[in-house]
């Protein structure tokens, strides 16, 4: 998350980087409170069971997490312009 905040700060100033960091952190807190509310669409497209995503409010980014019966793992923060399916799909 710091790499993304640093990029925002370089592109739009320190205040933008701080807003991005705070928004990403707030999204993580929301995930912690209600993990089952994430969107399963990316997981379905990638055929990855239990993968859910949450958008970061105000920024073109999403958190990706795995939901299991006994735990919830935050995996990665990705930009929406990235080829998310290619990044998350396992190459054989």
MDTraj code that builds the backbone (N, CA, C; nanometers):
import mdtraj as md
import numpy as np

residues = "UNK UNK UNK UNK UNK UNK UNK UNK UNK UNK UNK UNK UNK UNK UNK UNK UNK UNK UNK UNK UNK UNK UNK UNK UNK UNK UNK UNK UNK UNK UNK UNK UNK UNK UNK UNK UNK UNK UNK UNK UNK UNK UNK UNK UNK UNK UNK UNK UNK UNK UNK UNK UNK UNK UNK UNK UNK UNK UNK UNK UNK UNK UNK UNK UNK UNK UNK UNK UNK UNK UNK UNK UNK UNK UNK UNK UNK UNK UNK UNK UNK UNK UNK UNK UNK UNK UNK UNK UNK UNK UNK UNK".split()
xyz = np.array([
    [0.0826, -0.1189, 0.0000],
    [0.0000, 0.0000, 0.0000],
    [0.0870, 0.1253, 0.0000],
    [0.2032, 0.1181, 0.0594],
    [0.2892, 0.2371, 0.0614],
    [0.3410, 0.2720, -0.0775],
    [0.3632, 0.1695, -0.1605],
    [0.4091, 0.1959, -0.2980],
    [0.3032, 0.2750, -0.3744],
    [0.1771, 0.2376, -0.3573],
    [0.0685, 0.3073, -0.4248],
    [0.0531, 0.4496, -0.3712],
    [0.0656, 0.4661, -0.2397],
    [0.0561, 0.5999, -0.1792],
    [0.1711, 0.6885, -0.2264],
    [0.2896, 0.6308, -0.2369],
    [0.4057, 0.7061, -0.2856],
    [0.3822, 0.7511, -0.4300],
    [0.3276, 0.6620, -0.5123],
    [0.2983, 0.6971, -0.6509],
    [0.1991, 0.8134, -0.6572],
    [0.0917, 0.8036, -0.5776],
    [-0.0079, 0.9127, -0.5750],
    [0.0563, 1.0438, -0.5307],
    [0.1442, 1.0365, -0.4318],
    [0.2110, 1.1566, -0.3823],
    [0.3008, 1.2178, -0.4899],
    [0.3697, 1.1336, -0.5654],
    [0.4562, 1.1851, -0.6721],
    [0.3746, 1.2459, -0.7853],
    [0.2594, 1.1885, -0.8144],
    [0.1765, 1.2368, -0.9243],
    [0.0931, 1.3588, -0.8878],
    [0.0412, 1.3611, -0.7642],
    [-0.0516, 1.4680, -0.7292],
    [-0.0231, 1.5426, -0.6007],
    [0.0899, 1.5142, -0.5388],
    [0.1273, 1.5835, -0.4168],
    [0.1058, 1.4965, -0.2932],
    [0.1702, 1.5369, -0.1860],
    [0.1675, 1.4614, -0.0613],
    [0.0256, 1.4447, -0.0079],
    [-0.0576, 1.5471, -0.0198],
    [-0.1947, 1.5378, 0.0311],
    [-0.2718, 1.4262, -0.0398],
    [-0.2519, 1.4114, -0.1699],
    [-0.3190, 1.3042, -0.2434],
    [-0.2698, 1.1677, -0.1962],
    [-0.1396, 1.1536, -0.1774],
    [-0.0843, 1.0284, -0.1270],
    [-0.1402, 0.9930, 0.0092],
    [-0.1533, 1.0923, 0.0960],
    [-0.2109, 1.0695, 0.2291],
    [-0.3576, 1.0298, 0.2204],
    [-0.4332, 1.0941, 0.1314],
    [-0.5753, 1.0585, 0.1142],
    [-0.5908, 0.9157, 0.0633],
    [-0.5042, 0.8774, -0.0316],
    [-0.5099, 0.7411, -0.0840],
    [-0.4790, 0.6404, 0.0257],
    [-0.3752, 0.6663, 0.1029],
    [-0.3367, 0.5769, 0.2119],
    [-0.4500, 0.5639, 0.3130],
    [-0.5088, 0.6764, 0.3518],
    [-0.6195, 0.6748, 0.4480],
    [-0.7409, 0.6008, 0.3930],
    [-0.7718, 0.6211, 0.2649],
    [-0.8865, 0.5529, 0.2034],
    [-0.8631, 0.4024, 0.1978],
    [-0.7418, 0.3612, 0.1638],
    [-0.7104, 0.2180, 0.1588],
    [-0.7185, 0.1564, 0.2981],
    [-0.6726, 0.2285, 0.3983],
    [-0.6801, 0.1807, 0.5363],
    [-0.8251, 0.1708, 0.5834],
    [-0.9070, 0.2688, 0.5496],
    [-1.0489, 0.2640, 0.5860],
    [-1.1192, 0.1455, 0.5204],
    [-1.0810, 0.1143, 0.3972],
    [-1.1384, -0.0015, 0.3295],
    [-1.0994, -0.1291, 0.4024],
    [-0.9742, -0.1394, 0.4479],
    [-0.9330, -0.2569, 0.5249],
    [-1.0130, -0.2712, 0.6533],
    [-1.0410, -0.1594, 0.7187],
    [-1.1223, -0.1636, 0.8406],
    [-1.2636, -0.2118, 0.8105],
    [-1.3189, -0.1675, 0.6977],
    [-1.4531, -0.2123, 0.6574],
    [-1.4526, -0.3617, 0.6267],
    [-1.3481, -0.4102, 0.5628],
    [-1.3347, -0.5529, 0.5336],
    [-1.3323, -0.6318, 0.6638],
    [-1.2591, -0.5818, 0.7596],
    [-1.2490, -0.6492, 0.8897],
    [-1.3859, -0.6593, 0.9582],
    [-1.4655, -0.5532, 0.9467],
    [-1.5975, -0.5521, 1.0109],
    [-1.6969, -0.6447, 0.9408],
    [-1.6944, -0.6467, 0.8072],
    [-1.7930, -0.7251, 0.7308],
    [-1.7258, -0.7946, 0.6124],
    [-1.6458, -0.8971, 0.6382],
    [-1.5675, -0.9593, 0.5313],
    [-1.6505, -1.0251, 0.4216],
    [-1.7683, -1.0703, 0.4510],
    [-1.8482, -1.1425, 0.3510],
    [-1.9148, -1.0503, 0.2493],
    [-1.8970, -0.9210, 0.2625],
    [-1.9651, -0.8276, 0.1727],
    [-1.8852, -0.7946, 0.0463],
    [-1.7655, -0.8472, 0.0339],
    [-1.6854, -0.8209, -0.0847],
    [-1.7466, -0.8837, -0.2087],
    [-1.7064, -0.8329, -0.3222],
    [-1.7600, -0.8813, -0.4497],
    [-1.6859, -1.0065, -0.4958],
    [-1.7571, -1.1131, -0.5327],
    [-1.6927, -1.2370, -0.5751],
    [-1.6597, -1.2428, -0.7242],
    [-1.6929, -1.1413, -0.8014],
    [-1.6815, -1.1468, -0.9477],
    [-1.5400, -1.1789, -0.9974],
    [-1.4371, -1.1150, -0.9423],
    [-1.3003, -1.1418, -0.9865],
    [-1.2622, -1.2867, -0.9596],
    [-1.3016, -1.3375, -0.8453],
    [-1.2751, -1.4774, -0.8137],
    [-1.3426, -1.5712, -0.9113],
    [-1.4639, -1.5367, -0.9508],
    [-1.5355, -1.6186, -1.0478],
    [-1.4664, -1.6138, -1.1839],
    [-1.4255, -1.4950, -1.2274],
    [-1.3563, -1.4812, -1.3560],
    [-1.2234, -1.5567, -1.3594],
    [-1.1549, -1.5579, -1.2463],
    [-1.0246, -1.6241, -1.2372],
    [-1.0359, -1.7693, -1.1932],
    [-1.1567, -1.8104, -1.1630],
    [-1.1820, -1.9451, -1.1109],
    [-1.1021, -1.9708, -0.9837],
    [-1.1040, -1.8713, -0.8941],
    [-1.0361, -1.8821, -0.7655],
    [-1.1423, -1.8787, -0.6566],
    [-1.1642, -1.9926, -0.5958],
    [-1.2687, -2.0058, -0.4941],
    [-1.2360, -1.9202, -0.3708],
    [-1.3354, -1.8457, -0.3256],
    [-1.3211, -1.7656, -0.2048],
    [-1.2603, -1.6282, -0.2237],
    [-1.2187, -1.5932, -0.3453],
    [-1.1582, -1.4621, -0.3698],
    [-1.2677, -1.3561, -0.3786],
    [-1.2514, -1.2491, -0.3039],
    [-1.3452, -1.1372, -0.3052],
    [-1.2665, -1.0079, -0.3212],
    [-1.3352, -0.9032, -0.3667],
    [-1.2678, -0.7741, -0.3843],
    [-1.3517, -0.6608, -0.3258],
    [-1.2820, -0.5546, -0.2870],
    [-1.3441, -0.4326, -0.2337],
    [-1.2777, -0.3138, -0.2994],
    [-1.3568, -0.2221, -0.3464],
    [-1.3026, -0.0983, -0.4044],
    [-1.2634, -0.0012, -0.2945],
    [-1.1566, 0.0714, -0.3216],
    [-1.1106, 0.1769, -0.2314],
    [-1.1854, 0.3032, -0.2718],
    [-1.2621, 0.3572, -0.1804],
    [-1.3474, 0.4727, -0.2088],
    [-1.2651, 0.5917, -0.2575],
    [-1.3003, 0.6406, -0.3762],
    [-1.2367, 0.7597, -0.4306],
    [-1.1098, 0.7349, -0.5110],
    [-1.0675, 0.6092, -0.5215],
    [-0.9449, 0.5775, -0.5943],
    [-0.9682, 0.4542, -0.6806],
    [-0.9018, 0.4456, -0.7951],
    [-0.9211, 0.3303, -0.8842],
    [-0.8374, 0.2102, -0.8393],
    [-0.8679, 0.1618, -0.7195],
    [-0.7940, 0.0501, -0.6609],
    [-0.8910, -0.0443, -0.5923],
    [-0.8479, -0.1701, -0.5802],
    [-0.9284, -0.2704, -0.5111],
    [-0.8383, -0.3571, -0.4237],
    [-0.8911, -0.3939, -0.3066],
    [-0.8273, -0.4937, -0.2221],
    [-0.8797, -0.6294, -0.2631],
    [-0.7936, -0.7303, -0.2638],
    [-0.8339, -0.8676, -0.2928],
    [-0.8034, -0.9538, -0.1711],
    [-0.9027, -1.0355, -0.1352],
    [-0.8929, -1.1152, -0.0139],
    [-0.9513, -1.2534, -0.0369],
    [-0.9074, -1.3485, 0.0472],
    [-0.9638, -1.4827, 0.0451],
    [-1.0484, -1.5034, 0.1684],
    [-1.1648, -1.5588, 0.1468],
    [-1.2554, -1.5896, 0.2563],
    [-1.2581, -1.7408, 0.2741],
    [-1.2287, -1.7867, 0.3952],
    [-1.2364, -1.9278, 0.4302],
    [-1.3272, -1.9413, 0.5519],
    [-1.3563, -2.0632, 0.5902],
    [-1.4470, -2.0843, 0.7036],
    [-1.3954, -2.0228, 0.8326],
    [-1.2660, -2.0365, 0.8597],
    [-1.2117, -1.9955, 0.9887],
    [-1.1204, -1.8728, 0.9836],
    [-1.1003, -1.8156, 0.8661],
    [-1.0134, -1.6988, 0.8578],
    [-1.0419, -1.6186, 0.7312],
    [-0.9787, -1.5005, 0.7274],
    [-0.9940, -1.4109, 0.6144],
    [-0.8585, -1.3482, 0.5880],
    [-0.8035, -1.3679, 0.4687],
    [-0.6692, -1.3196, 0.4370],
    [-0.6731, -1.2106, 0.3313],
    [-0.6181, -1.0938, 0.3659],
    [-0.6026, -0.9854, 0.2692],
    [-0.4778, -1.0186, 0.1889],
    [-0.4929, -1.0193, 0.0569],
    [-0.3841, -1.0647, -0.0283],
    [-0.3106, -0.9505, -0.0973],
    [-0.3865, -0.8624, -0.1637],
    [-0.3185, -0.7663, -0.2504],
    [-0.4059, -0.6459, -0.2803],
    [-0.3405, -0.5317, -0.3006],
    [-0.4051, -0.4100, -0.3463],
    [-0.3628, -0.3899, -0.4912],
    [-0.4610, -0.3830, -0.5817],
    [-0.4315, -0.3659, -0.7236],
    [-0.5065, -0.2468, -0.7813],
    [-0.4450, -0.1828, -0.8786],
    [-0.5108, -0.0757, -0.9514],
    [-0.6116, -0.1329, -1.0495],
    [-0.7232, -0.0654, -1.0669],
    [-0.8289, -0.1155, -1.1546],
    [-0.7897, -0.1144, -1.3016],
    [-0.6881, -0.0396, -1.3391],
    [-0.6445, -0.0374, -1.4794],
    [-0.5487, -0.1518, -1.5110],
    [-0.5044, -0.2211, -1.4087],
    [-0.4192, -0.3364, -1.4306],
    [-0.5042, -0.4514, -1.4834],
    [-0.4415, -0.5472, -1.5480],
    [-0.5126, -0.6656, -1.5958],
    [-0.5255, -0.7612, -1.4774],
    [-0.6274, -0.7382, -1.3980],
    [-0.6459, -0.8113, -1.2728],
    [-0.6597, -0.9608, -1.2970],
    [-0.7356, -0.9989, -1.3984],
    [-0.7547, -1.1413, -1.4265],
    [-0.6200, -1.2064, -1.4597],
    [-0.5379, -1.1422, -1.5413],
    [-0.4070, -1.1982, -1.5762],
    [-0.3165, -1.2067, -1.4543],
    [-0.3210, -1.1086, -1.3674],
    [-0.2362, -1.1082, -1.2483],
    [-0.2775, -1.2193, -1.1521],
    [-0.4077, -1.2398, -1.1366],
    [-0.4559, -1.3356, -1.0376],
    [-0.4700, -1.4781, -1.0897],
    [-0.4666, -1.4957, -1.2198],
    [-0.4816, -1.6291, -1.2763],
    [-0.3486, -1.7019, -1.2723],
    [-0.3530, -1.8230, -1.2213],
    [-0.2320, -1.9045, -1.2128],
    [-0.1988, -1.9578, -1.3513],
    [-0.0764, -1.9369, -1.3926],
    [-0.0314, -1.9848, -1.5221],
    [0.0252, -2.1258, -1.5058],
    [-0.0216, -2.2169, -1.5889],
    [0.0270, -2.3565, -1.5817],
    [0.1229, -2.3856, -1.6930],
])
top = md.Topology()
chain = top.add_chain()
for i, resn in enumerate(residues, 1):
    res = top.add_residue(resn, chain, resSeq=i)
    for name in ("N", "CA", "C"):
        top.add_atom(name, md.element.get_by_symbol(name[0]), res)
traj = md.Trajectory(xyz[None], top)
